[in-house]
Amino acid sequence: MNPAASALDIEIRLLLEAIYLRFHHDFRSYSMASLKRRIAVALPRFGCETVSALQAKLLHEPDTFNALLQYLTVQVSDMFRDPSYFRAFREKIVPDLRTYPSLKLWVAGCSTGEEVYSFAIILDEEGLLDRTLIYATDINPEALQKAEAGVYAVERLSAFEENHRLAGGKRPLAAYCTTAYGGAALSRSLRAKVVFSDHSLATDNVFAEVQVVSCRNVLIYFARALQDRAVGLFKEALPRRGFLGLGSKETLQFSPHMHAFEEHVRDDRWYRRC
């Protein structure tokens, strides 16, 4: 056994326990390898040489927690990121959604909102947004605030537009935003259909029945027990024939909840509740 590595593991587990007890955010079942990388990046930002020093700083200077949360949560997103995922939603799932008089979608781990607005735009292009409500949840209040504002840097628009085109976009993306002062603000008609809320897959329960759940690039940062808990929440939220999207990087193949779903679009990991 490597004593240094063992000491680091202990320090990190004590830090996570302190975060849970002091701030009620539960990272104890997150992937240790991922947490080690993120904490290593955070240490110099807080002027700390050890994880124990970071723990002491958090306990005695609680205002620093929100800054640390930006390191512990993943905030990498683009509109229509992995366009085939959204094209599959448009072509393979939207036709079924047309049969519902009203729709609810849940984007779990929505980060700064790019994926949320991608779904809203597709639903508008397909004539379904007026009867849709989208729940967008995350544990990071700063990310949620940015998501609710719906303003993104203008220099990102060209990438968004190309992704939108590849996802089967039917209107110019410019129809959904207004640019000014270096920012692109998404239209109020999109934002009006979204409810942004704090929700933890580690500690909170299901809050509504929804026809679609999308949770991408989130489960890969969880240890197995937390992955199983999260998928259990999605299973509970979805009625029979509801849809779960995980994206190409995640799978239900080894989940104890696998029996409750069937593959709907294999490559992009869209599943349907049995």
N, C-alpha and C positions, 0 to 999 in steps of 0.2 A: 504493500500500500504506500502511496505517496503522501507523507504527512502534510505537505503544503496544500495539496489538492483537497485532502480531507478537511483541513482547517477552513479552506475557502468554502467548501460545501456547507459546513456548519455555520459559518458567518452568514451566508446567503439565506439559509433556512431561518436563522434567527431574525434577519432583516425582514423576510416575508411575514414572519409571525408578528413582528412589531407593526408592520404596515396593516395587517389584518386587525389587530387589537386596537390600534390607534386611529386608523382611518377607514376601517370597514371595507377595504378593497382586498380581495382574496386572490393572490398570485401563487399560493402554495402548491397548486396542482398544474402550474405552467411547466413547460419543458425546461429542465435545468440548464441544458446546453444553450438554449436561446437566452435565458436570463443572464447567464454568465457573460455572454457577449455584450448584452445591452448594459449591464451594470459596469463592465470594464470601460465602456465608452463614457458612462455617466460620472465615474469617480473623479476625473480631473475637472470636469465641469463644476463640481461642488467643492473642489479643493481638498479632496479626501484621498489619502493614500491607501486606506483599507476599507473593506465593507463595514467593519465594526464602527469606524469613524463616521461613515455615512449614516449608519443606524442611529448613532448618538445625535448627529445633526438633525435628523428627521424628528426625533423625540423631543429635542429641546428647541428646535426652530421649525414648528409644524408648517409654516407658510412655504417651506421649500418642497412640500410633497407634490404640489401641482406641477412644479418644474420637473421633478423626478418622473412623474407619470408620463411625461412626453417621451421619456426614454424606455419605459416599461411597456408601453403600448406601441403597436406598429401603425404607422400612418403613411403608407405607400399606396397611392391610388391614382387612377386616371379615369376620365369619362370613357365608357365603353371599353375599358381595359380587357384584353383578350376578346376581341370582337366576335369570335365564333360562339362564345358563351351567350352573348346577347342576340346574335342571329338565331341561335337555337331557341332561345326564349320567344323571339318574334315568330318563328316559323313552326315550331313544334309544340308550343305551350299556349300562346295567345289564341289559336283557334278554339281550344277547349275553354279558355277563360271567357270567350264570347257568350258561352251558354249560361253564365252566372248573371243574375240581376244586379248584384253588387260585388265588389272585390276588395280584399285586403291582402296586402303584401307586407312581409317583414324582412327588412334588411338588417341582419344581426352583425354587429361590428362594423358600423357604417363609416367610421373614421370621419373624414372631412366632407363626405357627402357626394363624391363624384358618382359612385355606383347608384345611389338613390336617384339622382337626377337622370341618369342613363335609363333607368326603368321608367321613370315618369315620362321621358321624351318618347320612348317606344310606345307606351300606352296611349299617349296623346296622338301619335301618328297613326295608331291602329283604332282610334276612336273609342278608347276604353277609359281614359283618364277621368272623365266626368263622374263615373260611377266607382272610382277607386280611391281607397285610402291606403297610404304607405306608412308603415311604422319603421322609423330609422333609429336604431339603438346603438349605444356605445358606452363604455365606462369612463371615457375621457371627456370631461366637461369642456375643455378648451377646443377639442376636435368637434364636439357637438355644436359649439357656438359658431365655429367657422362653417360647419355644414348648414346650419340654419340660415346664416347670412347668404350663402349661395354665391359668393364672389370669388373668382379665381383669376390668377395672373393672365393677362392678355397673351403673353408669349406661349402659354400652354394650349391656346385655342387650335393651332394648326394640327397638333397631335390629336386633340379631341375630335376635330373634324374628320381626320383620316380614319380614326377608329369608328366613328359614327357611320361613315360611308361603308366600311367593311362589315358593319353590323346590319347593313340593309337599310340605312337611313333614307327616309322618303322626302324630307324637307331639308333645306340648308340649316345647319346648326345655329347660324346667326339669327334665325327666326325665334330662337328661344333665349336670347341674351342681349343685353345692352352693354356696350363698351364705353368706358370713360375713365380718365385718369389712371391708365395702366391696369384697370381691372375689368373683368367681364362678369356682370351680374345676371344670374339666371332669372327668368321671368317669374313674376309673382304668381301667375297661374299654375306654375309647377310647384312652387314652394307652398302654395295653399293646400295642396293635396298630401302634404307630408306632416307627420307628427314626430318630432325629434324628442328622444327621452333617454335618460340614464337607465341602463339595464346591464346587469352582470350575468353572463352565462355560468359563472362559478357559484353564485349565491342566490340569484332571483328565480322566480317561477314564471310560468307562462301567463301572459296577460290578455290574450285574445285568441280566437280561432281565426286563422288566415288561410287563404288558398295557395299562397306561394311563400316560401322561405328561401332567402338567398344568404348564404354565409360562406364567403370565400376568403382564403388566406388568413383564417383565424384558427381553425382546429389544428393546423400544423404547429402552432406555438403552445398547444396544450399537451400535458401528459395524458396517457390513455384514459385514466379514470375521469378526467374532466372532459375529454372528447366524448366519452360515452354519456356523460351527464347532459352535455349540450345537444347531442343528437336525440336524446330522450325528450328534451324540451321541444325540439322541432317536431318530433313524432306526435307529441301531445297537442301541439298547436295546429297541426294539419288534419283536416277531415279526410275521410277516404277519397282517394283520387286527387288529393292535393299534391303540390310539386315542391321538391326540395332541390336547390341548386348549390353545389359545392365547388364547382370549377375543376379544372384538370389536375390540380395539385393535391386534391384530397379525395378520399373514397370511403364508402361504407363497407368495403370488402371484409374487414376484420371487426366490424362493430357488432355487439350483441343485438342491436336493433335492425340489423340487415334484413331480417325476415319480414319486417314491416314495410319494406320498400321494394320496388322493382325498378330496374334500369329503364330510363326513358330516352335519354340521349347519352350514349356511352362515353364518347370522347370528352364532352364538356361536363360530365358527371351531373346530369339532371336526373333526379329520381322521382318516382311517383308513389305516393302512399297507398298501400294495399287495403 
